[in-house]
Amino acid sequence: DAGVTQSPTHLIKTRGQQVTLRCSPKSGHDTVSWYQQALGQGPQFIFQYYEEEERQRGNFPDRFSGHQFPNYSSELNVNALLLGDSALYLCASSADRDEQYFGPGTRLTVT
Amino acid sequence: GQQVMQIPQYQHVQEGEDFTTYCNSSTTLSNIQWYKQRPGGHPVFLIQLVKSGEVKKQKRLTFQFGEAKKNSSLHITATQTTDVGTYFCAGQTSGTYKYIFGTGTRLKVLA
């Protein structure tokens, strides 16, 4: 079992650009949550997907959107990138309200 | 909005000393999870507490959920250098799916 995988590992983008991050959940997990973790901070909840629907959303602007596919994998899209969007983006999968397994994250740098 | 605070922010201990981090929520929680994040790594699930006053042990780690379900603690007995990392609590409130992460306690263990 490969666990939670994320791609890419690192990404450098310019302000105003758009980015798509990808996540494959742990086998048997149907719920995917996305978090943003700034340096030295705790992870901040962006949104959670279940059965291909956004089930809950945190305090993030509409520039942050996502998708879940029938195989439970998920994408996080961020439009009109700002310098403040630079962070580690973590994907976590779970079986409903059980423990969350985090992926290694995507380090996004916006210049 | 809901806030989850942790104290202390940093803790340096000599190897063999005990360590405790405290987690306090502004609202009553339905459950709380604890995670450990090594430098440069991703959060790794440690435990989930659900019941008021619950105490769980994992080898040298003891986790407690407060009677009012608004606070929690993690105690490590006889720390080892492998305990180095940042410990986060993450609380979930009833009727929601998102987890609010605490501010984290960064532990350094001096050999």
Interface residues (C-beta under 8 A of the other chain):
Chain A: S33 Y35 Q41 G42 P43 Q44 F45 Q48 Y50 R55 Q56 G58 N59 L90 A92 R97 D98 E99 Q100 Y101 F102 G103 P104 G105
Chain B: G1 N31 Q33 Y35 G41 H42 P43 V44 F45 Q48 F88 A90 Q92 T96 Y97 K98 Y99 I100 F101 G102 T103 G104
